[in-house]
Amino acid sequence: MQVVREHRDDLVQRVRVMGAVVTALLVAIATGFWFVQLVQGDYYRELAENNRLRKLPVKAPRGLIFDRKGRLLVENIPSYNLMLDRSRSADLAASLAYAASVLEKPLPELRALMERYRPIPDFKPVLLAENLTLSQVARLGVVGLEFPEFEVEVHHLRLYRHREQTAHLLGYLGEVTQGEIDASNGFYSPGDLVGKKGIEQTYDEILRGEDGERVVVVDSRGEVLEEYGRKPAEPGKNLTLALDLELQQEAARWLEGPEKVGAIVAMDPRDGEILAMV
């Protein structure tokens, strides 16, 4: 009887230990569920939405520039740009190699561009090339199923109508540098175009407008199913200069030829407005 009692007490002790272990495990699991559902619920909810919803930028058209009589100096024309969605690429190296062959660019140049885009989330399309030819657009369209990460979008290209006579005054657009990105406190992103010289640089904030965005629903392969919401872009404001185009062109003709060296400035003495500057 003594042996049976000892075995029974030992079995009861083991059952109690096992019960305590099971209870501790259940408490740990319950605590984990509580932590995930309540403490980190917002985080995982946002993560799930990001897997279903994508925010795509809508670039704002840049403002036009006119002379004092309303004659157009700078306008926007459609341009085909190549965008890359890295999250949809099964082999990014192969994607870049194909893009290099279509664009006729050195592969190291595209790899260096990808390094600049590293801080940007993979699901956000990044600019790979601008102003594609129709032939390049066609080649990219043919391989759409093989390379779904490539998207050709219609953007705006700056056209300077009288660049020979006004380039030194109007300036030009160029891709933002890393130094400009760091100094902008998040206002600029890699791939943005900003004014580099002249009027384009001086009045960049007025001309550039405010970008919008599209929120789209995508499936597990990243294919767009429908548009969920849209924030329209706000176009940049137009700019009218004191410059007189006819007077500017006439001043430029006076200095045509390698033997003519000098500078011409025509100013309205009543208010100091610059009418021409060559």
Secondary structure, 3 states (H helix, E strand, C coil): CHHHHHHHHHHHHHHHHHHHHHHHHHHHHHHHHHHHHHHCHHHHHHHHHHHHEEEEEECCCCCCEECCCCCEEEEEEEEEEEEECHHHCCCHHHHHHHHHHHHCCCHHHHHHHHHHCCCCCCCCCEEEECCCCHHHHHHHHHCCCCCCCEEEEEEEEEEECCHHHHHHHHCCEEECCHHHHHHCCCCCCCCCEEECCHHHHHCHHHHHCECEEEEEEECCCCCEEEEEEEECCECCCCEECCCCHHHHHHHHHHCCCCCCCCCCEEECCCCCCEEEEC
